[in-house]
Amino acid sequence: MPLLAVLALMALPFVEVWLMIVVAGWIGVPWTLAVLVSLTVLGVFLLRRAGTRAFRDADQAMRTGEPPRGGLLDPLMLMAGGVLLVVPGFVTALLGLLLATPVTRPALRWAFAGWAQRRMRRMQERMNEEFVAQGARIPGQGGPGDPFGRRPGGDPGKGDSTGSGGGRVIQGRFEPERSDDTDRS
């Protein structure tokens, strides 16, 4: 898959130039340049607007301690769409408009979420296989005494101990030390 992506990125400038020549032959060079410049201006406007909104939402989220309202994917899609619109060309403009249009964003968000879940699942499976190949136990699936496999109220004989672990527990309480700086003043 990475080789295909590299080949597509290498072919993109040639496709863009060919498409510009075809469009210029169809509607004329001045109109083609006007369309490309207007798409670039639209991309700059989109980048400014999305960047300002994303900064404002992130600032508000940090002040209130809550996650951003619309999540992070929508501003990222708007910014990526703006960048693609700024790049001169019709193929990149089409992709940028797909990312920036509110009608297509939910479908793209759904597709990206599904792709990310599949990728995370594959990475987790590969990581678990690597742990097992190295002789390590996978957290949450270990045997007796596994610190990650315990559940409150579980059966101690099955690795789900209640946390006592057979060690000695010392009862007490913690009091912070007083610094000597307050006594000298």
Secondary structure, DSSP 8 states (H G I E B T S, - for coil): -HHHHHHHHHHHHHHHHHHHHHHHHHH-HHHHHHHHHHHHHHHHHHHHHHHHHHHHHHHHHHHHTS--TT-SHHHHHHHHHHHHHHSSSHHHHHHHHHHH-TTTHHHHHHHHHHHHHHHHHHHHHHHHHHHHHTT---TTS--TT-TTS--TT--GGGT---S-TT-------------THHHH-
